[in-house]
């Protein structure tokens, strides 16, 4: 049983070799470096969204 202040463990997915390799690499990173890598996800999504908007305007202008 877990203490009330401790969160329950997350269920683990079956590990394939890419997931094990990535998990090992991720755990070797310092917390500061993990934070830097984690901020790339939202940044990439915003850039992709801007690219979609720009391409939509370009398409409409050429139409």
N, C-alpha and C positions, 0 to 999 in steps of 0.2 A: 504494500500500500504506500502511496506517496503522501508526503506531508502536505498540508493544505496550501502552503505558499509555493510549492513546487509544481510546475505545470506537468501535465501527463505527457509521456513520450509520444511522439508522432509515429504513426505506423510506417514501417519501412517498406519501400517498394523493392521488388526483386532486382538485384544488382546485375547488370551486364558489365562487360569489361570497360566500355566507355564511361559509364557512370562511376565505376570504382576508380578509374584513372582520374577523372575530373574531381571526384571527392577527395582523393589523396592530394591532388594539386591544390585544391581550394583550402584544405586544412593546413597546408604548409605556409599559406600566405598569412601575413600579420593582419590583425583586425583593421588597421588603417588602410592597408592595401586592399582588403576585402571591400571596405567601404568605397574606395575609389573605383573598383571594378563594378560594384553594385550600382553606382550612379550612371554607368554607361548605358544600362538598359533603358531608363526613361529618356535619356538624351537621344539615343538612337530612334526611339519611337517618335519623339517630337520631330526629329529630322526627316523621318519617313513621312510623317503627316504633312510637313511643309513641302516636301517633294511632290506629294499627291496633289496638294492645293495648287502649286505652281504649274504642274502638268495639266491640271484641269483648266486653269485660266489660259494656258498656252493653247490647248485644244480648242476651247471656245473662241478664242481670238482668231485662230486659223480657220474655224468653221465659218 
